[in-house]
Every structure is written in structure tokens, then in C-alpha cells.
Amino acid sequence: MNKLFRFLMSISVLSFSFNVLANELRDYHTEYYDDEGALHFKISPFYSKIDSKLPALPDGQVTNVAKPTTIIDNSYGLNSELTYFVSDNFAFNIGLGTGYTKIKNSSLNAFRLLYGSSIAPTNSTKTRSLMLFPLMGTVQYHIAPYGAIRPYIGAGGHATYVYNRSKAFELNNGYGFLFQSGVDFVAKDDALINLDLKYSTMKTKMRIKKDFLETNTDFKSKVKLDSLSVSIGFGFMF
């Protein structure tokens, strides 16, 4: 009975001491960082590894040519983001990206051989670039909002405008979910270094143009693009 009493008293004392210490630390951090602004601006170059998935395609006219299973491998570009804190831990993040990518030349040639001319083109490598402009929005939870190292997680969505520069291929605009995790390294003068990972999904449609296929109609199909992006950038707190 005495051991149980001593154990309960020890737990009570430790709990009280921890509560006092936590309040003092919270008051200290609040006073130390009370001049920080609620608005953060970041700009970051990024690289994306893209997993492009095609549905079951119809049989083509050539039996010894494998059906394409992917159309895009990767992209790279630049993101700019604004983060607005509504509390110490929660923030709204909105971003606009500019990305550059190319359709795989082997996939374009396979589409032409399967569903168009039986002769592979010689100039498809010059006509397969695309520009992607995603508008992104997430709700973020900042795990440790004070200090020099500030990790966070977020979830939301995106809507992506596609500017087609390809004379052979067209990809429609799309949308999907977006998940992110990252960390801010706070430096002097309200500056910060940012490391960020984003995973996004996108459902859209594609069209292989009839002029490229040398047929009377375009070839159309659905496509799903899942991408994992990594970015390292810098920003400022206002």
C-alpha cells in the first residue's frame, strides 16, 4: 500500500512539474517569436518522378509491337507558394507551379505503329514537349511551429492546366489529390530554407493527333498521372 501511495505521489509531482515547465516554455517561445509574420513566401525548383498509367488499349494492326504502358517519366520546374497561418499549428498553403516535360518518344512511335502508319516517324523527338501549370492548395499542420527546425504535413488538391507544344500529342487539363510533407529551416532576418515532398494524383485524357498517325481520326484514351516531387528552395516570413 505504501509503495502504491509513493508511486502515485511521484506521478503527481512529475505531472505537475512537467505542466509548469511546458507553460514556461510556451510563454518563452510565444514572447520570442511574437514578431514573426503569419505569411510565408517560398520559391523552390523541383523535380518530379511521374508514373503515367494507361488503361487496357485495343489491339493494334502490328502484332510484334508492344502496347505503350507509360507516356511520361519525369518533369522539372519551379514552384512559388504562400502560406498563411491561422494558428500556431495550422496554416493554409496555396501554390502555383510551372513544369516542363516530354512525352516518351518510344511511346509515340508505338502508338503510330499500332494505330496509324506502319512507318515510324523520324521527327517525333522534336514535337513532344508539354508545359504543366498546377494550382495547388493544402491545409498544413505544423508539428513544431517554433524553433529553427519546423516540420509539417499537409493535404489538399490541385488543378493543372496543360499547355501542349507537341504536334503529335495532346494532354487535357486535369485535377487530383495532393499530399505533402516538409520542413522549414529558419535562418536569420526572417529567412528560411525549405525542403518539401509532394505526392499528387491526376486523371485526364490524351489524344494522339491524326496528322501524326496519318489516319482519318485521332486516337483517344484516358490516362492517370501519379507523381512524387522533391523541391529545395528558400523563402521569407512577413
C-alpha positions as CSV (number, residue, x, y, z in Angstrom):
1,M,0.0,0.0,0.0
2,N,2.9,2.4,0.9
3,K,4.6,1.6,-2.5
4,L,1.4,2.3,-4.4
5,F,1.0,5.6,-2.5
6,R,4.6,6.6,-3.2
7,F,4.2,5.7,-6.8
8,L,1.0,7.8,-7.2
9,M,2.7,10.8,-5.4
10,S,5.7,10.5,-7.7
11,I,3.4,10.6,-10.8
12,S,1.5,13.6,-9.4
13,V,4.7,15.5,-8.7
14,L,6.2,14.7,-12.1
15,S,2.9,15.7,-13.9
16,F,2.8,19.0,-12.0
17,S,6.4,19.7,-12.8
18,F,6.0,18.9,-16.5
19,N,2.9,21.1,-16.7
20,V,4.8,24.1,-15.2
21,L,7.8,23.6,-17.5
22,A,5.6,23.3,-20.6
23,N,3.8,26.5,-19.7
24,E,7.0,28.4,-19.2
25,L,8.5,27.1,-22.5
26,R,5.3,28.0,-24.3
27,D,5.3,31.5,-22.8
28,Y,9.0,31.9,-23.7
29,H,8.6,30.8,-27.3
30,T,5.5,33.0,-27.7
31,E,7.4,36.0,-26.5
32,Y,10.5,35.2,-28.5
33,Y,8.7,34.6,-31.8
34,D,5.8,37.1,-31.4
35,D,7.2,39.4,-34.0
36,E,7.1,36.8,-36.8
37,G,4.5,37.3,-39.5
38,A,1.7,35.0,-40.3
39,L,2.5,35.0,-44.0
40,H,5.4,32.9,-45.5
41,F,6.5,33.1,-49.2
42,K,8.6,30.4,-50.8
43,I,10.1,29.7,-54.2
44,S,11.5,26.3,-55.0
45,P,12.9,24.4,-58.0
46,F,11.5,20.9,-58.2
47,Y,12.0,17.5,-59.8
48,S,9.1,15.1,-60.3
49,K,9.1,11.3,-61.0
50,I,5.9,10.6,-62.8
51,D,4.1,7.2,-63.0
52,S,1.8,7.5,-66.0
53,K,-0.7,4.7,-66.3
54,L,-2.7,3.8,-69.4
55,P,-5.8,1.7,-69.4
56,A,-6.1,-1.5,-71.4
57,L,-5.5,-0.3,-75.0
58,P,-7.2,-2.0,-78.0
59,D,-5.2,-4.4,-80.2
60,G,-3.2,-2.7,-82.9
61,Q,-2.5,-3.6,-86.5
62,V,1.0,-4.7,-85.8
63,T,1.4,-7.8,-83.6
64,N,5.1,-7.6,-82.8
65,V,4.9,-4.1,-81.3
66,A,4.3,-3.9,-77.5
67,K,1.5,-1.6,-76.3
68,P,2.7,1.5,-74.5
69,T,2.2,1.4,-70.7
70,T,3.5,4.8,-69.9
71,I,3.8,8.2,-71.7
72,I,5.8,10.5,-69.3
73,D,8.7,9.7,-67.0
74,N,9.6,12.9,-65.2
75,S,9.3,16.7,-65.2
76,Y,11.1,19.7,-63.6
77,G,10.3,23.3,-63.0
78,L,9.6,25.9,-60.4
79,N,7.0,26.3,-57.6
80,S,6.0,29.5,-55.8
81,E,3.9,29.2,-52.6
82,L,2.2,31.4,-50.0
83,T,1.5,30.0,-46.5
84,Y,-0.9,31.8,-44.2
85,F,-1.0,30.7,-40.5
86,V,-4.5,30.8,-38.9
87,S,-3.0,29.5,-35.6
88,D,0.4,28.3,-34.3
89,N,0.0,24.9,-35.8
90,F,-2.5,25.2,-38.7
91,A,-2.0,27.1,-42.0
92,F,-3.4,27.4,-45.5
93,N,-1.0,26.9,-48.3
94,I,-1.5,27.9,-52.0
95,G,1.0,27.5,-54.7
96,L,1.5,27.9,-58.5
97,G,3.9,25.7,-60.4
98,T,5.5,25.8,-63.8
99,G,6.7,22.4,-65.1
100,Y,8.3,21.1,-68.3
101,T,8.1,17.6,-69.5
102,K,8.3,15.5,-72.7
103,I,6.2,12.6,-74.0
104,K,8.3,9.5,-74.4
105,N,9.4,9.1,-78.0
106,S,9.2,5.3,-77.8
107,S,5.5,5.5,-76.8
108,L,4.7,7.9,-79.6
109,N,6.3,5.6,-82.1
110,A,4.5,2.6,-80.7
111,F,1.1,4.5,-81.0
112,R,1.8,5.3,-84.6
113,L,2.8,1.8,-85.5
114,L,-0.1,0.2,-83.7
115,Y,-2.9,2.6,-84.6
116,G,-1.6,4.6,-87.6
117,S,1.1,4.4,-90.2
118,S,3.2,1.3,-90.2
119,I,6.3,3.5,-90.6
120,A,7.8,5.1,-87.5
121,P,8.3,8.9,-87.8
122,T,11.8,10.4,-87.9
123,N,10.9,13.8,-86.3
124,S,8.8,12.9,-83.3
125,T,11.6,13.9,-80.9
126,K,11.2,17.5,-81.9
127,T,7.4,17.7,-81.3
128,R,6.7,16.1,-77.9
129,S,7.1,18.8,-75.2
130,L,4.4,19.9,-72.7
131,M,4.2,22.7,-70.1
132,L,2.3,22.0,-66.9
133,F,0.8,24.8,-64.6
134,P,-0.6,23.3,-61.4
135,L,-2.6,25.5,-59.0
136,M,-2.2,23.8,-55.6
137,G,-4.0,24.2,-52.3
138,T,-3.4,22.4,-49.0
139,V,-4.2,22.6,-45.3
140,Q,-1.0,22.2,-43.3
141,Y,-0.3,21.1,-39.8
142,H,3.0,22.4,-38.4
143,I,4.2,19.9,-35.8
144,A,6.8,22.3,-34.2
145,P,5.9,25.9,-35.1
146,Y,8.7,27.4,-33.1
147,G,12.5,26.9,-33.3
148,A,15.0,26.6,-36.1
149,I,13.6,23.3,-37.5
150,R,9.9,23.3,-38.2
151,P,8.4,20.1,-39.8
152,Y,4.9,20.0,-41.3
153,I,2.4,17.8,-43.2
154,G,-0.4,18.8,-45.5
155,A,-3.3,17.5,-47.7
156,G,-5.4,19.1,-50.3
157,G,-5.8,19.1,-54.1
158,H,-4.6,20.6,-57.4
159,A,-6.0,21.7,-60.8
160,T,-3.4,21.6,-63.6
161,Y,-3.5,23.5,-66.8
162,V,-1.6,21.8,-69.7
163,Y,-0.1,23.8,-72.5
164,N,0.5,21.5,-75.4
165,R,3.5,22.2,-77.6
166,S,3.5,18.8,-79.2
167,K,2.4,18.5,-82.8
168,A,1.7,14.8,-82.3
169,F,0.2,14.6,-78.9
170,E,-2.4,16.4,-76.7
171,L,-2.9,16.1,-73.0
172,N,-6.1,17.6,-71.4
173,N,-6.2,19.6,-68.2
174,G,-6.6,17.6,-65.1
175,Y,-7.1,17.6,-61.3
176,G,-6.5,15.3,-58.3
177,F,-5.4,15.0,-54.7
178,L,-2.2,16.4,-53.2
179,F,-0.3,15.3,-50.1
180,Q,2.9,16.9,-48.8
181,S,5.4,16.8,-46.0
182,G,8.4,19.0,-45.4
183,V,10.5,21.1,-43.1
184,D,11.4,24.7,-42.8
185,F,14.9,25.6,-41.6
186,V,14.6,29.1,-40.2
187,A,17.7,31.4,-40.5
188,K,18.3,35.0,-39.6
189,D,16.4,38.0,-40.8
190,D,13.1,36.0,-41.2
191,A,14.6,33.9,-44.0
192,L,14.1,30.2,-44.3
193,I,15.3,27.2,-46.3
194,N,12.6,24.7,-47.3
195,L,12.7,21.0,-48.1
196,D,9.4,19.7,-49.4
197,L,7.9,16.4,-50.8
198,K,4.6,16.3,-52.7
199,Y,2.7,13.3,-53.9
200,S,-0.1,14.1,-56.3
201,T,-2.7,12.2,-58.4
202,M,-4.2,13.3,-61.7
203,K,-6.9,11.9,-64.0
204,T,-7.2,13.3,-67.5
205,K,-7.4,12.3,-71.2
206,M,-4.9,12.2,-74.1
207,R,-5.2,12.5,-77.8
208,I,-2.8,11.2,-80.5
209,K,-3.4,13.6,-83.4
210,K,-4.5,12.1,-86.8
211,D,-1.8,14.0,-88.7
212,F,0.9,12.3,-86.7
213,L,-0.8,8.9,-87.1
214,E,-1.6,9.6,-90.8
215,T,-5.2,8.4,-90.3
216,N,-8.7,10.0,-90.6
217,T,-9.4,10.1,-86.9
218,D,-7.5,10.9,-83.7
219,F,-6.7,8.2,-81.1
220,K,-8.1,9.0,-77.7
221,S,-7.6,7.4,-74.3
222,K,-7.8,8.1,-70.6
223,V,-4.6,8.4,-68.6
224,K,-3.7,8.6,-64.9
225,L,-0.6,10.5,-63.7
226,D,0.8,9.9,-60.2
227,S,3.9,12.0,-59.4
228,L,6.3,12.3,-56.5
229,S,8.1,15.7,-56.4
230,V,11.0,16.9,-54.3
231,S,12.0,20.6,-54.0
232,I,14.6,22.6,-52.2
233,G,14.0,26.3,-52.0
234,F,14.1,29.5,-49.9
235,G,11.6,31.9,-48.5
236,F,10.8,34.8,-46.2
237,M,8.4,35.4,-43.3
238,F,6.3,38.6,-43.3
